Amino acid sequence: MPPASSDERPFLWVQDNRAAKLGGRPYLPGLPRDLRHRCVHVRTKDAADALFALEEGIRCRDLAFVIGEIAGNPREMDFTASRRLVLAAERHGVPLWLVRLDARRDLGASRMRWDAVSAPSAPSQWNAQAPGAPRWQAELFRARGTRPGTWWISREESADGTGRITGAAAPRDGDLAGEAGDRSLAAAAPDR
């Protein structure tokens, strides 16, 4: 989620039917308080309709950002479709986060490509036998001008009952990668 700001525009959350079945609908109470009332949720019957809704949302400058969830590797989600989304997001200035549930890595035009998986929970500070804060492992496996890497992310509860995401800072778009020499950084990424 983007950081909270004074921006009060709504945001669009698009799911294809299979993604909604795999991950469920967005849980509004789980969102930051200032985003809960701004969510416009669209559930489509298939990936083609989801891609259409995403592209139309990106073209609407009245939206703060767009989130898309597409399950698997549907035929419609090819390199051309991802390139159209990237170009539209850049042209209209509306950020897009596309989440591919239960999908294998394939060609895509996005500026940064991540693989996020759940990880063992952190140790509990009160009871060593109890599960601690949830954690995830996020791997940046392909990015333009940015070095690939892996980050551990966790959610910690605050005294006021709100959660806080912690972890090492991820690279920003445009950070320079180190010299690759005669090796390919893409070749080091595991096949999934």
C-alpha angles and dihedrals in degrees: 000000000000117000118272114264141158089276106118098179117126122251130220123233113190124188130178114225095258093050090051090052092049099044105017128231120308109282102226096197087058092060123086109278095248092055100048098085094042100062117116106191122200123184115193130194095236146359094270091059091044091053090050092050092047093051092047090048092051089054091056109089089191088077120085093210143331129236120195130189119194121172124224125339105305118187090243092060095074131139092273092054092049091047091053090053093048093049093046092049091050094044095049099034095234113135117232128201112190116194117197108201119203091355132140120230113270139154116307138158099223118129093234127022120198135185112205123187134169117262134197111288121259116259113276113248091216105038126021090205095055125081115258133209115327116259137195135195113224118193121193099208102168132020138146112250094353130103115243116243148148128251133188114221128189139178118229127191117237125217090254091058096255122120128237127202113224134183143103114312113264119227120273121235106270098030108140121248121227121253112289093197110192094334128091117235090203091057090061093061112102118241115244 
